[in-house]
Amino acid sequence: MFKTIFRTLRYPNFRLFFIGQGISLTGSWMQQTAMAWLVYRLTGSPFLLGFVIFASQFPTFLLSPIAGVVADHFNRQRILLTTQCLLMVQALTLAALTLTGVIRTTEIVLLGIIMGCINAFDIPARHSFVVEMVERKENLTNAISLNSLIFNLARLIGPAIAGWVIALTGEGNCFLINGLSFAAIITALIRMKVKRTNRNQAAMNIVGHVKDGIRYAVRFLPIRSLLLFLGVMSLVGSSYIILMPIYARDILHGGPQTLGLLMGSVGVGALAGTVFLAQRKAVLGLVRILSWSGLMLGVCLIMFFFSRTLWFSITLLALSGFGIVVNVSGTNILLQTIVDDDKRGRIMSLYAMSFMGTAPVGSFLAGILANVLGVLPTIIVAGVVTISAVFLFVFNMPAFKKDLYPVYQKMGIIAEGAFPEI
């Protein structure tokens, strides 16, 4: 089983990326946890907590279509080197301002906007780059699952470390550790020897290519349905994460260590979800799994209303993390399997819009609702909307399958005339 799960690590480039990204992402999750705690400590406002996350992620929604065109026309390895260096500078600047005691909400928002702009170009390039690292398309499922696994392993470790660092030394050192951690992924990218792919840079018409990518996604029902379903999952299904500092302090009466445990439990579930996907050898059955994972998330969010103990909350968050990552990574696997190679960057940019781009809107709305209704009623609303989206996704399943079967038959995933469960 171990060899099955980690089979794509035999590729040197992907192995370098896996290790480098694991170190860097641990720092990034430390920064995200510390930033949420810092904002709530400085302001005590659920609205401002949601607004800061909104400001740091919404640029991804605005710039992703352009970034997708850039990823389809320029060297993705060089794009990633540039974005990782810029993210290092952003983290070190945040650390310097915090450690010197001059940090305010205004500076956090501005640096968050800068981070969001950088991530808008980083995300589609990073996801599109996976196919170049593993060389063979049939290895995509495992590579994407391992990419998600290291992301969620960092999600487990990073917040837990951040909780202790914040309690002992303050938020600034979390930002400093994150800044230094980028050296690992930058070194990995420099050492990679990737086969050069010729792309038509001179003929790049940004507006025309953006329209072409959107038209392709809208007209093909499987891609359209997957992106819309993921968008709703991200909008309401993961917006509760931003409320965890309030929940940790005001409901469970804990401190930064409690927040670290809550955030880390999401990582435990997410890690289990990535292992579940990584051990799968085929893409068949993944559409059905997406619907079940969404239902699991919605039910857990509703049950959160009844939780007043740390361990029950941790259990629900772990199951929620499983549901979220299976949905996010499963969608990534399906999209990368069925998309045309010349439009991969643009579809991954739309994926980023659905995943990262709608999340800040959800965080912003969650902050407003928490101000008006309270934390727990807001989470219940998120659960109800999530379950409603699942039912709509299942309702469209017959038409979804009708369009997907010919693609799978053309790719040799299923035999001509066969109609297995997808």
C-alpha positions in Angstrom: 0.0 0.0 0.0 2.9 2.4 0.9 4.4 1.9 -2.6 1.0 2.5 -4.2 0.3 5.8 -2.3 3.8 7.3 -2.9 4.5 5.9 -6.4 5.0 9.2 -8.2 7.8 10.1 -5.8 10.1 8.0 -8.1 10.2 11.1 -10.4 13.1 13.3 -9.1 11.4 16.6 -10.0 8.2 15.7 -8.2 10.2 14.4 -5.2 12.0 17.7 -4.9 8.8 19.6 -5.2 7.1 17.4 -2.6 9.8 18.0 0.0 10.3 21.7 -0.7 6.6 22.4 -0.7 6.1 20.5 2.5 8.5 22.7 4.4 7.2 25.9 2.8 3.5 25.1 3.4 4.1 24.3 7.0 5.3 27.9 7.4 2.4 29.2 5.4 -0.1 27.5 7.7 1.7 28.9 10.7 1.3 32.4 9.2 -2.4 31.9 8.4 -3.1 30.8 12.0 -1.0 33.6 13.5 -2.6 36.2 11.3 -6.1 35.2 12.3 -5.2 35.3 16.0 -3.4 38.6 15.6 -6.3 40.3 13.9 -8.8 39.1 16.5 -6.4 40.1 19.3 -6.0 43.6 17.9 -9.6 44.2 17.0 -11.9 41.7 18.8 -14.2 42.0 15.7 -15.6 39.1 13.8 -16.3 41.4 10.9 -12.7 42.6 10.6 -11.5 39.0 11.0 -13.5 38.1 7.9 -12.5 41.2 6.1 -8.8 40.6 6.4 -9.2 37.1 5.0 -11.4 38.5 2.2 -8.7 41.1 1.4 -5.9 38.5 1.2 -7.8 36.1 -1.1 -10.1 38.1 -3.2 -7.4 39.3 -5.6 -7.1 35.6 -6.6 -10.7 35.7 -7.9 -10.0 38.9 -9.9 -6.6 38.0 -11.4 -6.9 34.2 -11.9 -8.3 34.4 -15.5 -5.3 36.5 -16.6 -2.9 34.3 -14.6 -4.2 31.2 -16.3 -3.3 32.7 -19.7 0.2 33.5 -18.4 0.5 29.9 -17.1 -0.5 28.5 -20.6 2.1 30.7 -22.4 5.2 31.1 -20.2 7.6 28.8 -18.5 5.7 27.6 -15.3 8.9 26.8 -13.4 10.1 30.4 -13.8 6.7 31.7 -12.8 6.8 29.7 -9.6 10.3 30.8 -8.8 9.1 34.4 -9.1 6.0 34.0 -7.0 7.8 32.1 -4.3 10.5 34.7 -4.0 7.8 37.5 -3.8 5.8 35.5 -1.1 9.0 35.2 0.9 9.5 39.0 0.8 5.8 39.5 1.9 6.2 37.1 4.9 9.4 38.7 6.1 7.9 42.2 5.8 4.9 41.1 7.9 7.4 39.6 10.4 9.4 42.8 10.7 6.4 44.9 11.3 5.0 42.6 13.9 8.2 42.0 15.8 8.9 45.8 15.9 5.4 46.4 17.3 4.2 48.7 14.6 1.7 46.3 12.9 -1.9 47.5 12.6 -4.9 46.2 10.8 -4.2 48.5 7.8 -0.8 47.0 7.2 -2.2 43.4 7.6 -4.8 44.2 5.0 -2.3 45.7 2.5 0.1 42.9 2.9 -2.8 40.4 2.5 -3.8 42.1 -0.8 -0.2 41.8 -2.0 -0.2 38.1 -1.1 -3.5 37.5 -2.9 -2.2 39.1 -6.1 0.9 36.9 -6.0 -1.1 33.7 -5.2 -3.3 34.5 -8.2 -0.4 33.7 -10.5 1.1 31.0 -8.3 -1.9 28.7 -8.1 -2.7 28.0 -11.7 1.0 27.7 -12.6 1.6 25.3 -9.7 -1.3 23.0 -10.5 -0.5 23.0 -14.2 3.2 22.3 -13.5 2.3 18.9 -11.9 1.9 17.3 -15.3 5.3 18.4 -16.4 6.9 17.0 -13.2 5.4 13.5 -13.5 5.8 13.3 -17.3 2.9 10.8 -17.8 -0.7 11.8 -17.6 -1.8 8.5 -16.1 0.2 9.4 -13.0 -1.8 12.7 -12.5 -4.3 11.2 -10.0 -1.6 10.0 -7.6 0.6 13.2 -8.1 -2.4 15.5 -7.4 -3.3 13.4 -4.3 0.2 13.6 -3.0 0.3 17.3 -3.6 -2.8 17.6 -1.5 -1.4 15.2 1.1 1.6 17.4 1.7 -0.6 20.4 1.8 -2.8 18.9 4.5 0.1 17.4 6.4 1.4 21.0 6.7 -2.2 22.0 7.6 -1.9 19.6 10.5 1.5 20.5 11.7 1.6 24.2 11.0 -1.3 25.4 13.2 -0.2 23.2 16.1 3.3 24.7 16.0 1.8 28.2 15.5 -0.3 27.8 18.7 2.7 27.1 20.8 4.9 29.8 19.1 2.2 32.4 19.6 1.8 31.5 23.3 5.5 31.6 24.0 6.9 34.4 21.8 4.0 36.0 19.9 2.7 36.1 16.3 5.8 37.7 14.7 8.0 34.7 14.9 5.4 32.6 13.1 5.7 35.1 10.2 9.5 35.0 10.4 9.5 31.2 10.3 7.2 31.3 7.2 9.5 33.7 5.4 12.5 31.5 6.0 10.7 28.3 5.0 10.3 29.6 1.4 14.0 28.8 0.9 13.1 25.1 0.7 10.7 25.4 -2.3 12.9 28.0 -4.0 15.9 25.6 -3.8 13.8 22.7 -5.1 12.6 24.7 -8.1 16.1 25.8 -9.0 17.4 22.2 -8.8 14.7 20.8 -11.1 15.5 19.7 -14.6 12.2 20.0 -16.5 11.9 19.3 -20.2 11.3 22.7 -21.9 7.9 23.1 -23.5 7.6 25.5 -26.4 4.7 27.9 -25.9 3.5 30.7 -28.2 4.4 33.8 -26.2 4.3 36.3 -29.0 0.7 35.4 -30.0 -0.7 35.8 -26.5 -3.9 37.8 -26.7 -5.0 37.9 -23.0 -8.6 39.0 -23.5 -9.1 36.5 -26.3 -7.5 33.6 -24.5 -9.5 34.4 -21.3 -12.7 34.3 -23.3 -11.7 31.1 -25.0 -11.0 29.4 -21.6 -14.3 30.6 -20.1 -16.2 29.5 -23.2 -14.6 26.1 -23.1 -15.5 25.6 -19.4 -19.1 26.9 -19.7 -20.0 24.8 -22.7 -18.7 21.5 -21.3 -21.2 20.5 -18.6 -18.8 18.3 -16.5 -16.3 21.1 -16.1 -19.0 23.7 -15.5 -20.7 21.5 -12.9 -17.5 20.7 -11.1 -16.4 24.3 -10.9 -19.8 25.5 -9.7 -20.1 22.7 -7.0 -16.6 23.5 -5.8 -17.4 27.2 -5.7 -20.3 26.6 -3.4 -18.3 24.2 -1.2 -15.6 26.8 -0.8 -18.0 29.7 -0.4 -20.0 28.3 2.5 -18.5 25.0 3.4 -15.1 26.2 4.4 -16.0 29.7 5.6 -16.4 28.4 9.2 -12.6 28.2 9.4 -12.4 32.0 9.8 -14.6 31.8 12.8 -12.4 29.4 14.7 -10.5 32.1 16.7 -13.9 33.3 18.0 -15.1 29.8 18.7 -11.8 28.9 20.5 -11.9 31.9 22.8 -15.6 32.6 23.3 -17.3 29.2 23.1 -14.6 26.9 24.4 -12.9 29.5 26.5 -9.4 28.6 25.3 -6.4 30.3 24.0 -4.0 30.0 21.0 -3.2 26.4 21.9 -7.0 25.6 21.6 -7.1 27.3 18.2 -4.0 25.3 17.1 -5.8 22.0 18.1 -9.0 23.0 16.2 -7.1 24.0 13.1 -4.9 21.0 13.3 -7.9 18.7 13.6 -9.1 19.9 10.2 -5.6 18.9 8.9 -6.0 15.4 10.4 -9.2 14.8 8.5 -7.8 16.4 5.4 -4.7 14.2 5.6 -6.9 11.1 5.9 -8.8 12.4 2.8 -5.7 12.7 0.7 -4.5 9.2 1.7 -7.9 7.9 0.7 -7.5 9.5 -2.7 -3.8 8.7 -3.2 -4.4 4.9 -2.8 -7.0 5.0 -5.6 -5.7 3.8 -8.9 -8.5 5.0 -11.2 -10.6 8.1 -11.6 -13.9 6.0 -12.0 -16.2 6.5 -9.0 -14.8 9.9 -8.1 -17.9 11.9 -9.1 -20.0 9.8 -6.7 -17.4 10.3 -4.0 -17.6 14.1 -4.4 -21.3 14.1 -3.6 -20.8 12.0 -0.5 -17.9 14.2 0.7 -20.1 17.3 0.3 -22.9 15.7 2.2 -20.5 14.7 5.0 -19.3 18.3 5.3 -22.8 19.8 5.5 -24.0 17.4 8.2 -20.8 18.1 10.3 -21.4 21.8 10.1 -25.0 21.5 11.3 -23.9 19.2 14.2 -21.4 21.8 15.2 -24.3 23.8 16.7 -24.6 21.2 19.5 -20.9 21.0 20.3 -19.6 22.6 23.5 -16.6 20.4 24.2 -13.2 20.5 22.7 -13.0 16.8 21.7 -16.4 16.7 20.0 -15.5 19.8 18.1 -12.2 18.3 17.1 -14.0 15.2 15.8 -16.5 17.2 13.7 -13.7 19.4 12.3 -11.6 16.3 11.4 -14.6 14.9 9.5 -15.2 18.3 7.9 -11.6 18.4 6.8 -12.0 15.0 5.2 -15.0 16.2 3.3 -13.4 19.4 2.1 -10.2 17.9 0.9 -11.8 15.0 -0.9 -14.0 17.6 -2.7 -11.2 20.0 -3.6 -8.6 17.4 -4.6 -11.2 15.2 -6.3 -12.3 18.1 -8.4 -8.7 18.9 -9.3 -8.1 15.2 -10.4 -11.2 15.2 -12.5 -10.5 18.5 -14.2 -6.9 17.7 -14.9 -8.0 14.3 -16.4 -10.6 15.6 -18.8 -9.2 19.1 -19.8 -7.4 19.7 -23.1 -3.6 20.2 -22.5 -3.5 23.6 -24.3 -6.2 25.0 -21.9 -4.9 23.4 -18.7 -3.6 26.7 -17.2 -6.8 28.5 -17.9 -9.0 25.8 -16.4 -6.7 25.6 -13.4 -7.2 29.4 -13.0 -10.9 28.9 -13.0 -10.4 26.1 -10.5 -8.5 28.6 -8.3 -11.3 31.1 -8.7 -13.8 28.5 -7.5 -11.6 27.3 -4.7 -9.5 30.2 -3.5 -11.5 33.0 -5.1 -14.9 32.3 -3.5 -13.5 31.5 -0.1 -12.8 35.2 0.8 -16.4 36.1 -0.1 -17.5 33.3 2.2 -15.2 34.6 5.0 -16.5 38.1 4.5 -20.1 37.0 4.7 -19.4 34.7 7.6 -17.9 37.7 9.5 -21.0 39.8 8.9 -23.4 37.0 9.8 -21.4 36.1 13.0 -21.7 39.8 14.0 -25.5 39.7 13.6 -26.5 36.1 14.4 -23.5 34.7 16.4 -20.9 32.1 15.5 -23.0 28.9 15.8 -26.0 30.0 13.8 -23.7 31.2 11.1 -22.1 27.7 10.9 -25.6 26.1 10.6 -26.5 28.4 7.7 -23.3 27.2 6.0 -24.2 23.6 6.6 -27.7 24.0 5.1 -26.4 25.7 2.0 -23.8 23.0 1.5 -26.3 20.2 1.7 -28.6 22.1 -0.8 -25.7 22.3 -3.2 -25.1 18.6 -2.9 -28.7 17.8 -3.9 -28.5 20.1 -6.9 -25.2 18.4 -8.0 -26.8 15.0 -7.7 -29.9 16.2 -9.6 -27.7 17.1 -12.6 -25.8 13.8 -12.5 -27.6 12.1 -15.4 -26.7 14.9 -17.9 -23.2 15.1 -16.3 -22.6 11.4 -17.0 -23.9 11.6 -20.5 -21.2 14.2 -21.5 -18.4 12.5 -19.5 -18.7 9.0 -20.9 -17.5 9.9 -24.4 -14.5 11.6 -23.0 -13.6 8.6 -20.8 -14.1 6.3 -23.8 -11.8 8.5 -26.0 -9.1 8.5 -23.4 -9.3 4.7 -22.9 -10.5 4.9 -19.3 -13.6 2.9 -20.1 -14.4 0.6 -23.0 -16.5 1.7 -25.9 -20.1 1.2 -25.1 -19.5 0.7 -21.4 -21.3 2.7 -18.8 -19.8 2.1 -15.3 -20.3 4.2 -12.2 -18.4 7.4 -12.5 
